[in-house]
Amino acid sequence: MHRVKNEGGNSFGFYSAESSVAWTRDRLEFEKELRTALNEGHLQVLYQPIVDVHQWRIVRMEALVRWPHPTRGYLSPGDFLPLAESVGLMEQLGEEVLRSACTAAEKLLQAGKPVNVSVNVNPRQLLYGNFMQTLSQVLNETKLPATSLILEITESAVVSDIGRASDILIQIKALGALIALDDFGTGYSSLTLLRELPIDILKIDKSFIRALDQNLNDLTITQAIIGLGMNLDLAIIAEGVESEQQVRILLNHHCHLQQGYYFSRPVPYESLLQLMSETDLSSPMSIERLCSSVRVN
């Protein structure tokens, strides 16, 4: 049953003792490998630039975790985060990503390249762990100003207990950090969350951006989200930008914070530093020059 669910559901499978034992052994081995990777620092934190196309500069970066597994290949979060959550490793993993991201942002700040760093927060971290204690400790250790940190939450992280989530987010904002609502537009409770929670940033889900230049409905929804955010005095970030046409459409509709493969894939810290060094942040540039400066193949 669990294997069918993990493979997308809407299907069926037949039980056999042999397959059950094989599946259990594989899962236990995968769990052991994940614990080792986490304890020995084998997980990799990459950074994807967020570009202010209006001001022509990289102003933020999102921290994204990857696992270069020795035999299973390069694993994305969807390949191992569900396991981490089910076996109680999510808080440890989240703390390590947070610490790495804050350390990288502080290095950039000291190098005269101040950018805000976004870190995704898992529901288990936020609602059921000692998140505020961990956050304060990491900020103290890394010396990063809280104002340079953006914590990204999804609707699923807070919808089960909006009251508790609101209390925690208020404490986070009291430290000076910002709150972003990720994947906005894909959940049934989006507008309720905007009313109940202290949100600073809306991130338009990439599913609306993917066909922005081809699908009138996606364009209409994107325009509505941008207008809603502007009227609520929220910053708007478009995720999943992959073409120059999408860049121009978003810019024409007053969405100038953009993120996606058109600008850069997630890259290691050293590569991000190189991107920022190669990009002239002091003068306006054409979109074409900006994109050719920061794009990573």
C-alpha positions, 0 to 999 in steps of 0.5 A: 500500500505504501509503495503504491502511494509513494508511486503516485497512488490511483493504482494497486499492487499485489502483496507477496512476502518476498517483495515485502521483505525486499522493500523493507530491506531497501527502506532500512538501507536507505534510512541508514544511508541518509543518517550517515549522509546527514551525520557526516555532512554528505548532503549538499546545500545549493543556492538559486539566485532571485533576480530583481529584473527592475533593478538589474541585480541578484538580490536574494537566493534560495537554499535548496538541499540535494543529496549526491548519493554514491549509487542512487545518483543525484537525489532531489528533496522529493527523493529523501525528505519524506523518509527524513520526516517519517523517521524523525530526521527532519529537524536535524536536516532542517537545522543543518540547511538553515545553518549552511544558508545563514553561513553563506549569506553572512559570507556574502555580507562580509564580502560586500555582496548583501543578499537575503537568503530564503530557507524552506521550513518543514511543517514538522520543524515549524509546529512540533519542534523547538524551531524558535530555539534553533533559529535563535541559536543558528543566528547567534552562531553565524552572526547573520542579521535576522533581517537577511533571512527569509523563511519559506512556508507552505500552506500545508505547513500551517493549515492544520493549526493556523493559531499555533503557526501564527504565534510562531510566525509572529515570534519569527518576525519579532526577530526581524526575519521575513516570512514567505508563503511558497507555492501560492495559488495551489491550496484551498486556504490561500486567502485565509492564510493571507488574512490570518498570518503575518506574511511578507512575500508571496511566491507564485507557484511555477505551475502558473508561470510554466505556460504563462506565455501560452495559456491565457488562464495562467496569465489571468491568475498570475495577474490576479495574484500580483494585484492581490499582493500589491494591494496587500503591500506584499513582495511578489516572487515568480518561480519557475521562469524559463524563458525571456518571454516570461521575464518580459510578461512578468515585468510588464505586469509589475513582477520584477522579482523572478527566479528560475532556470532562465537565470540559473539552476541551483549552484554551490556557494562558490559558483553563486559568488562567481555569478555575483562577481561577474554581474555588474550590480552598479548599472542597468543592463538589458535583460539579455545581458543580465541573463547571459551573465547569470545563467548556468548551463 
